[in-house]
Amino acid sequence: MKRDMDLIRSVLISLEGNSHFNGSNWLYCCSTNRSSKVALCVSDFPEHSLEEVNYHVSLLVSADFIKGKISEERLVGIYSLTWAGHEFLDNIKDISTWERTKERLKGLPGVALSVVASIAEAEIKKRLGLTS
């Protein structure tokens, strides 16, 4: 499955805005029914399947952006965003910064998450006048 940076951004934004995702419970992804045990519903991402959402959440767990666990059945239990997850999200949350970041990456077949983070950070520094 190909990594989708827009989906990664959407997942992080959705998790940050979910009051149940507060580091006090293990939560999961679901296909349709939202409950207090659900962190993400696929219905929040209409262009993506449960498998795609779970895969991208598992990537975020592997990247240490989300504290979580992955079962043998590929069910992803998630607990909280990590410091690195919050830092990355803060750099890509603003839509204009995100669009400028994606524009700079346009034409590349793929790029590491760390590069995406660096470009977003550079865009913010430029916007603040910290670089030329």
Secondary structure, 3 states (H helix, E strand, C coil): CCCCHHHHHHHHHHHHCCCCCCCCCCEEEECCCCCCCEEEEHHHCCCCCHHHHHHHHHHHHHCCCEEEEECCCCCEEEEEECHHHHHHHHHHCCHHHHHHHHHHHCCCCCCCHHHHHHHHHHHHHHHCCCCC
